[in-house]
Amino acid sequence: MSEGQTNAPKRKYAWMDKWAKMTGERAKIDAKANGTYIIYEKDGELVKEYPNDRVLPLDEEGES
């Protein structure tokens, strides 16, 4: 194996990891500015995260 191949990225689209992280950070900033929350999946369960870092599970009906 040549030396150049060992420095190759592990994923073809590795830039997407950085883009996804920046998108999530932007969503948190927008939620804080607008007094709302963001919804995402954590440990296989949907949760709501408020600007004060409070994380609550999302109810089955969609709103608590």
N, C-alpha and C positions, 0 to 999 in steps of 0.2 A: 504494500500500500504506500502510495507516495505521501509526502508530508502535507501537501495541499489538501488532500482528502480528509485528513484528521481534523482540520479546522472547519469543515463543512457544517452548516446548521443541521440540527437533528430533524427539523420539520421543513417542508418545502415552503410553507408560508409562516415562518416564525414571527414575522412582523405583526401578524394578527393578534398574538398574545399581548404585545405592548398596546396595540390599538384597543383591544377589549378592556384592558386595565384602565386606560385613559378614559374610555367611555364611561365606565363605572364610577370613576372619580368625578367626572363631570356631572353625572346624574346626582351624586351626593351634594355637590355644590349647588346645583339647581334646586334640589329639594330643600336645602337649608335656606336659600334665598326666598323661596316661595312658601315656606312653612308647610311643606308636604312630606311625604315619605317615599322611599323606593321599595320595590318588591323584587326579590330574587330568590333563587333556590339555594338552600343550605342544608346539607345532610339529607338530601332527597325530599325536603319539605319546603313549601313556599313560606317566606317570612317577610314581614314589613320592618324596615329600619327607619327610625325617625332621626331627625337632625341631632337630637340629644344622645345618640348612640343606643337608644332603647330598641331592642329587637323582639318582635312578637310574632307568633305563628299567624298565618293568614287563615281565616275561618273558611270552612268548606263552601259557604255561600258567597264568599268573595269580600265581604266587609265585616268588620267587627263593631 
